[in-house]
Amino acid sequence: MNFKSIRFKIFSSYAAILIAILWMFSVLVYSNQKKILLDDVDQLLLLKAQDIVDAIAIYQERERDDSPGAGPAAVENQADFAAMTQRWVKEKAEDPKLNDIIVRIYGPNGRILASSVALPAPLALAWNFFNQGQGEKAFFQTVKTHFASGEPEEIRFCFIPISNDSLSSFAVEVGKPLASAEKSLYRLRQTMVFLFPLAVVLSGVAVFFLSGVLLNPLNQVIRTVRQIRAENLALRIRVPDTGDEIRHLAETFNRILEDLEQAFTSQKQLIQDISHELRTPLTILKGEIEVILKKNRPVDEYKAVLQGSLEEVNRIYRMVENLLTLSRFDSHEVSLASRPVALGDLLNEVITDMKTVARQKGMTLRYDSKTAGAVFVTGDEQHLRRAFLNILDNAIKYSPAGQAVDVTLSLTPDGSLVEAAIRDRGEGIAPEHLPYIFNRFYRADPSRGGPGYGLGLSLVKTIIEAHRGTIQLQSLPRQGTTVIVALPIIKKI
């Protein structure tokens, strides 16, 4: 057994708690039962003692009425009274229902007038009453005494004093051995000694097997997780239909596995894409260098080959730079400046920068602001400029010569966002390519075939989302493409 397992911890914790509860319950039951038995004995003793007290009181009143001139001392010394007390004691001792009742009657000064059995000297209660004048009510006391057999035994006594203005000082003492009560308590202890460990063992076994059943889904999760490797990330944990924490754990593991699978797939695809994209320019470079080195050539040919090689190197450099930028955004290493940026002014500057490129294709860049004033957004001006430059560069690159590219700035109906829409009149993009157009290295050839590595729109989307914005692309074949960038407004002038 694994003593560090959850199953053993549940079992041991439950056993400890159960033992503590059963122990407290047993002590409570035993104490309560002992009190009940003692109270029953006290009630019986008090009832019998009160009968004797009442009889003595009646006798004293009758004697006082018959002898008006006699004082209490005369009554207590009469032989008839002593005989009467002996008779009472004998009657009580011979009662089959009270065969274990002990009766003693005290006269003034603690003298024993009658006793059902031979007992040691008067109890401490009687001594305190007669010698120190303490108490005028019933008292109870448990004492251990010896009978003629010599065996010590606990006896419960009830002591009732009689002391008032009309009656002489007498006391009645009634006792009962506690052997029967002790037998009942002994049987109770024996029952508890038997049931206590039995309950602990049976409950512990039940909890041990029940915890195994309850933890079985968790063990299945563990077994499945141990089977997961980089080669089989598509494996999923079976989600138990329990609705408890184990189900939540399985669902959480599955979400993590989905993220890991996506990350591994993206990483694998990225490596394949980079390898594929680098293969063409490196092949071109290798071929041109090999050809130029086969024999001596004029300087102009060397310059032409070097110029072509430089262009390919620049393309590779831009691709690597874009990949590094995307990687830094993914790892949250890019620290974006958070300053107010006038989006309209930024778009005007970008359009001005791109007009030279547009004129080379005989194209026109048109800007229309519908915001009726300057609109400010919070962000990093350099990264926003790079994003819009990429969008306009794509619009010019994939549009026919002589066409126009329209840039429109407007507000959303609720006025919380500003939208920049860049619309070209190129070949458009087929609907089946739209869901993947922002993926890295994705190019919807032949619809938008041309130079580039398919990283521009992916970088644009990353920059815009880092500014808490959104980017949408609307396109149909032969109807052009519209890119809509929405950013939150901080103020409008």
C-alpha positions in Angstrom: 0.0 0.0 0.0 1.2 3.5 -0.9 1.0 5.4 2.4 1.3 8.7 0.5 -1.6 8.0 -1.8 -4.8 10.0 -1.6 -6.7 6.8 -1.0 -4.7 6.0 2.1 -4.9 9.7 3.3 -8.7 9.6 3.0 -8.8 6.2 4.8 -6.5 7.3 7.7 -8.2 10.7 8.1 -11.7 9.1 8.2 -10.5 6.4 10.6 -9.0 9.0 13.0 -12.1 11.2 12.8 -14.4 8.1 13.3 -12.4 6.9 16.3 -12.6 10.4 17.9 -16.3 10.7 17.3 -17.0 7.1 18.6 -14.9 7.7 21.6 -16.7 10.9 22.5 -20.0 9.3 21.8 -19.2 6.3 24.0 -18.0 8.5 26.9 -21.2 10.5 26.6 -23.4 7.4 26.4 -21.6 5.8 29.3 -21.7 8.9 31.5 -25.4 9.5 30.7 -26.3 5.9 31.4 -24.4 6.0 34.7 -26.2 9.2 35.7 -29.6 7.6 34.8 -28.9 4.5 36.9 -27.8 6.6 39.8 -30.8 8.9 39.5 -33.1 5.9 39.6 -31.4 4.5 42.7 -31.7 8.0 44.3 -35.4 8.3 43.5 -36.0 4.9 45.0 -34.0 5.6 48.2 -35.7 9.0 48.5 -39.2 7.5 48.2 -38.5 4.8 50.8 -36.8 7.2 53.2 -39.6 9.7 52.9 -42.1 7.0 53.8 -40.2 6.3 57.1 -39.9 10.0 57.8 -43.6 10.5 57.3 -44.4 7.6 59.7 -42.1 8.9 62.3 -43.6 12.4 62.1 -47.1 11.0 62.5 -46.0 8.9 65.5 -44.4 11.9 67.2 -47.4 14.1 66.7 -49.6 11.4 68.2 -47.3 10.9 71.2 -47.2 14.7 71.7 -51.0 14.9 71.7 -51.2 12.0 74.2 -48.6 13.5 76.5 -48.9 17.3 76.3 -46.4 17.9 79.1 -43.7 15.6 77.6 -40.8 17.2 75.6 -39.0 15.8 72.7 -36.5 14.0 74.9 -39.3 12.0 76.6 -40.6 10.8 73.2 -37.3 9.7 71.9 -36.5 7.7 75.1 -39.7 5.8 75.1 -39.3 2.1 74.7 -42.3 1.9 72.5 -40.7 4.3 70.0 -37.5 2.2 69.9 -39.5 -0.9 69.4 -41.5 0.8 66.7 -38.4 1.8 64.8 -37.1 -1.8 65.0 -40.4 -3.0 63.6 -40.3 -0.5 60.8 -36.7 -1.5 59.9 -37.6 -5.2 60.0 -40.6 -4.7 57.8 -38.5 -2.9 55.3 -35.8 -5.5 55.4 -38.3 -8.3 54.9 -40.1 -6.7 51.9 -39.3 -8.9 48.9 -39.3 -5.9 46.6 -36.7 -4.2 48.9 -34.6 -7.1 50.0 -31.4 -5.2 49.2 -32.5 -2.0 50.9 -30.5 -0.9 54.0 -32.3 1.2 56.7 -30.9 3.0 59.7 -32.8 5.4 62.0 -30.8 7.9 64.1 -32.1 9.5 67.3 -30.8 12.8 68.7 -27.0 13.1 69.0 -26.6 10.6 66.2 -27.5 7.5 68.3 -28.6 4.6 66.1 -32.0 3.5 67.2 -32.5 0.8 64.6 -30.5 -0.8 61.7 -31.4 -3.5 59.2 -27.8 -4.7 58.8 -24.6 -4.4 60.7 -22.7 -1.4 59.3 -19.7 0.6 60.3 -20.0 3.9 62.2 -22.4 6.6 60.9 -21.7 8.2 57.6 -20.1 11.6 57.2 -23.4 13.1 56.3 -24.9 11.9 59.6 -21.9 13.0 61.5 -22.0 16.6 60.0 -25.7 16.8 60.7 -25.7 15.8 64.4 -22.3 17.2 65.4 -22.0 20.4 63.3 -25.6 21.2 62.6 -25.2 21.1 58.8 -28.1 20.5 56.5 -31.9 20.1 56.9 -32.6 18.4 53.6 -32.0 15.1 51.9 -28.4 14.2 51.1 -27.0 11.4 48.9 -23.6 9.8 49.3 -21.8 6.8 47.8 -19.5 4.9 50.1 -17.5 1.7 49.9 -18.1 -0.4 53.0 -17.6 -4.0 54.2 -20.3 -6.4 55.2 -20.0 -9.5 57.3 -18.6 -11.4 54.3 -15.7 -9.0 54.2 -16.1 -8.1 50.6 -16.0 -4.3 49.9 -19.0 -3.0 48.1 -20.3 0.4 47.0 -23.5 1.5 48.6 -25.6 4.5 47.7 -27.2 6.2 50.8 -30.0 8.7 51.2 -29.9 10.7 54.4 -33.0 12.7 55.5 -32.8 14.7 58.7 -35.9 15.7 60.7 -35.3 18.9 62.6 -37.9 21.6 63.2 -39.8 23.3 65.9 -42.5 20.7 66.3 -40.5 17.5 65.9 -37.5 16.1 67.7 -34.1 15.7 65.9 -34.2 12.4 64.1 -32.7 11.2 60.8 -33.4 8.3 58.4 -30.7 6.7 56.4 -31.7 4.4 53.5 -29.1 2.6 51.4 -28.9 0.3 48.4 -25.9 -1.6 47.0 -24.9 -0.5 43.5 -24.0 -4.0 42.4 -27.0 -4.1 39.9 -26.1 -0.7 38.5 -22.4 -1.7 38.2 -23.5 -4.9 36.4 -25.5 -2.8 33.9 -22.6 -0.5 33.4 -20.2 -3.5 33.0 -22.4 -5.0 30.3 -22.5 -1.6 28.6 -18.7 -1.4 28.7 -18.4 -4.9 27.3 -20.8 -4.0 24.5 -18.8 -0.8 23.7 -15.5 -2.7 23.8 -16.9 -5.1 21.2 -18.8 -2.7 19.0 -16.2 0.1 19.0 -13.4 -1.7 17.1 -16.0 -3.5 15.0 -17.5 -0.2 13.9 -14.1 1.2 13.1 -12.9 -1.8 11.1 -16.2 -2.2 9.1 -16.4 1.5 8.4 -12.7 1.7 7.5 -13.0 -1.2 5.1 -16.1 0.3 3.5 -14.3 3.7 3.2 -11.2 2.1 1.8 -13.1 0.3 -1.0 -15.5 3.3 -1.6 -12.5 5.7 -1.9 -11.1 3.3 -4.5 -14.3 3.4 -6.5 -14.5 7.2 -6.2 -10.9 7.7 -7.2 -11.1 5.2 -10.1 -11.9 8.0 -12.6 -8.8 9.9 -11.3 -6.7 6.8 -11.9 -8.0 6.6 -15.4 -7.0 10.2 -16.0 -3.5 9.4 -14.7 -3.2 6.3 -16.9 -4.2 8.3 -20.0 -1.9 11.2 -19.2 1.0 8.8 -18.8 0.4 7.5 -22.4 0.5 11.0 -23.9 3.7 11.8 -25.8 4.6 14.4 -28.4 3.7 11.8 -31.1 0.1 11.2 -29.9 -1.1 14.6 -28.7 -4.4 13.9 -30.3 -5.1 11.5 -27.5 -7.8 12.8 -25.1 -8.9 11.9 -21.6 -12.3 10.3 -21.3 -14.5 12.8 -19.3 -16.4 10.9 -16.6 -20.1 11.8 -16.3 -19.8 12.7 -12.7 -20.1 16.4 -12.6 -17.5 16.6 -9.8 -13.9 17.9 -9.6 -12.5 14.9 -11.4 -14.7 15.8 -14.4 -13.4 19.4 -14.2 -9.8 18.1 -14.0 -10.3 15.9 -17.1 -11.8 18.8 -19.0 -9.0 21.0 -18.0 -6.4 18.4 -19.1 -8.2 18.1 -22.5 -8.1 21.9 -23.0 -4.4 21.9 -22.2 -3.8 19.0 -24.6 -5.7 20.9 -27.3 -3.5 23.9 -26.8 -0.4 21.8 -26.8 -1.5 19.9 -29.9 -2.2 23.2 -31.6 1.2 24.6 -30.5 3.1 21.5 -31.6 1.2 21.5 -34.9 1.9 25.2 -35.5 5.5 24.7 -34.6 5.8 21.8 -37.0 4.0 23.7 -39.7 6.1 26.8 -39.1 9.3 24.8 -39.5 8.0 23.2 -42.7 6.9 26.5 -44.0 10.2 28.2 -43.2 12.1 25.3 -44.8 9.9 25.5 -47.9 10.1 29.3 -48.2 13.9 29.4 -47.7 14.5 26.6 -50.2 13.6 28.7 -53.3 15.7 31.8 -52.6 18.6 29.7 -51.4 18.4 27.5 -54.6 18.4 30.6 -56.7 21.4 32.0 -54.8 23.2 28.7 -55.1 22.5 28.4 -58.8 23.6 31.9 -59.7 26.8 31.7 -57.7 27.6 28.3 -59.2 27.0 29.6 -62.8 29.1 32.8 -62.2 32.0 30.8 -60.8 32.3 28.3 -63.7 34.3 30.8 -65.8 35.6 34.3 -65.8 32.9 36.8 -66.8 32.7 40.6 -67.4 32.3 42.8 -64.4 28.7 43.8 -65.5 27.6 40.1 -65.2 29.1 39.8 -61.8 27.3 43.0 -60.7 24.0 41.7 -62.1 24.4 38.4 -60.2 25.3 40.2 -57.0 22.4 42.5 -57.4 20.0 39.6 -57.8 21.6 37.8 -54.9 21.2 41.0 -52.7 17.5 41.1 -53.6 17.0 37.5 -52.5 19.0 38.1 -49.3 16.9 41.2 -48.5 13.7 39.1 -49.0 15.1 36.5 -46.6 16.1 39.2 -44.2 12.6 40.7 -44.2 11.1 37.3 -43.6 13.4 36.6 -40.7 12.7 40.0 -39.3 8.9 39.5 -39.5 9.2 36.1 -37.9 11.2 37.5 -35.0 8.7 40.3 -34.5 5.8 37.7 -34.5 7.8 35.6 -32.0 8.3 38.5 -29.7 4.6 39.4 -29.8 3.8 35.7 -29.0 6.1 35.7 -26.0 4.9 39.1 -24.8 8.4 40.5 -25.2 7.2 43.5 -27.2 6.8 46.6 -25.1 4.2 48.8 -26.8 4.2 52.5 -26.2 0.9 53.7 -24.8 0.4 57.2 -26.2 -2.5 59.0 -27.9 -2.2 58.6 -31.7 -4.2 60.7 -34.1 -5.3 57.9 -36.5 -6.3 60.3 -39.3 -2.9 62.0 -39.3 -1.2 58.6 -39.2 -3.2 57.3 -42.2 -2.3 60.5 -44.2 1.4 60.0 -43.5 1.2 56.3 -44.6 -0.7 57.2 -47.8 2.0 59.9 -48.5 4.7 57.3 -48.0 3.0 54.8 -50.3 2.2 57.2 -53.1 5.6 56.7 -54.8 5.0 52.9 -54.9 1.4 53.5 -56.2 2.6 55.8 -59.0 5.0 53.2 -60.3 1.9 51.1 -61.2 -0.1 54.1 -62.3 -2.4 53.8 -59.3 -4.2 56.4 -57.1 -4.5 56.4 -53.3 -7.7 58.2 -52.1 -8.4 59.1 -48.5 -11.8 60.0 -47.1 -12.4 60.9 -43.4 -16.0 60.8 -42.1 -15.1 61.5 -38.5 -15.6 65.3 -38.6 -12.5 65.9 -36.5 -9.4 64.3 -35.2 -9.9 60.8 -33.6 -7.3 59.5 -31.1 -6.5 56.0 -30.2 -4.0 54.6 -27.6 -1.1 52.7 -29.0 2.4 52.5 -30.4 2.6 54.8 -33.4 5.5 52.9 -35.0 3.8 49.5 -34.9 0.5 50.9 -36.1 2.3 52.6 -39.0 3.9 49.3 -39.9 0.5 47.5 -39.8 -1.2 50.1 -42.2 1.9 50.1 -44.4 1.6 46.4 -44.8 -2.1 46.6 -45.6 -1.6 49.3 -48.2 1.4 47.5 -49.7 -0.8 44.4 -50.2 -3.6 46.5 -51.7 -1.2 48.0 -54.2 0.7 44.8 -54.9 -2.4 42.7 -55.7 -4.4 45.4 -57.7 -4.2 45.9 -61.5 -2.2 48.9 -62.8 -4.2 52.0 -63.2 -6.7 51.2 -60.4 -7.4 53.2 -57.2 -7.2 52.1 -53.6 -9.6 53.8 -51.2 -8.9 54.5 -47.5 -11.9 55.5 -45.4 -12.0 56.5 -41.8 -15.3 56.4 -39.9 -16.9 55.8 -36.5 -19.0 52.9 -35.4 -22.7 53.7 -34.7 -22.1 53.7 -30.9 -19.0 55.9 -31.3 -16.8 53.7 -29.3 -14.6 52.5 -32.2 -12.9 54.0 -35.2 -12.8 52.0 -38.3 -10.2 52.3 -41.1 -11.3 50.5 -44.3 -8.7 49.9 -47.1 -10.4 48.8 -50.3 -8.6 47.6 -53.5 -9.9 46.5 -56.8 -7.8 43.4 -57.4 -8.7 39.8 -58.2 -10.2 39.2 -54.7 -9.9 36.1 -52.6 -12.0 32.9 -53.0 -14.3 32.2 -50.0 -12.5 28.9 -49.1 -9.2 30.9 -48.5 -10.7 33.6 -46.2 -10.5 31.5 -43.0 -6.8 31.0 -43.4 -5.7 34.3 -44.9 -4.2 35.5 -41.6 -2.2 32.3 -41.0 1.5 32.5 -41.2 3.0 31.7 -44.6 -0.5 31.3 -46.1 -0.8 32.6 -49.6 -4.0 32.1 -51.6 -2.4 31.4 -54.9 -3.2 31.7 -57.7 -5.9 34.3 -56.8 -3.4 36.5 -55.1 -0.1 35.1 -56.4 2.9 37.3 -56.2 6.0 38.0 -54.2 6.2 37.7 -50.5 6.2 35.0 -47.8 2.6 35.2 -46.5 3.7 36.9 -43.2 2.4 40.4 -43.8 -1.3 39.9 -42.8 -0.3 37.6 -39.9 1.9 40.4 -38.5 -0.8 43.0 -39.1 -3.4 40.9 -37.2 -0.9 40.5 -34.3 -0.2 44.2 -34.0 -3.9 45.2 -34.2 -5.0 42.7 -31.6 -2.1 43.9 -29.3 -3.8 47.3 -29.4 -7.2 45.7 -28.4 -8.5 46.1 -31.9 -10.0 43.8 -34.5 -9.3 43.2 -38.2 -11.7 41.8 -40.8 -11.2 40.9 -44.4 -14.1 41.0 -46.9 -13.5 39.7 -50.4 -15.0 38.0 -53.4 -13.3 36.8 -56.6 -12.9 39.6 -59.2 -14.6 42.1 -56.9 -11.6 43.3 -54.9 -10.8 43.1 -51.2 -11.6 45.3 -48.2 -9.6 45.2 -45.0 -11.4 46.8 -42.0 -9.4 47.7 -38.9 -11.3 48.8 -35.8 -9.6 50.4 -32.8 -11.1 51.7 -29.5 -11.3 55.5 -29.2 -9.9 57.5 -26.3 -11.0 60.9 -27.4 -12.3 62.9 -30.3 -11.5 66.5 -31.2 
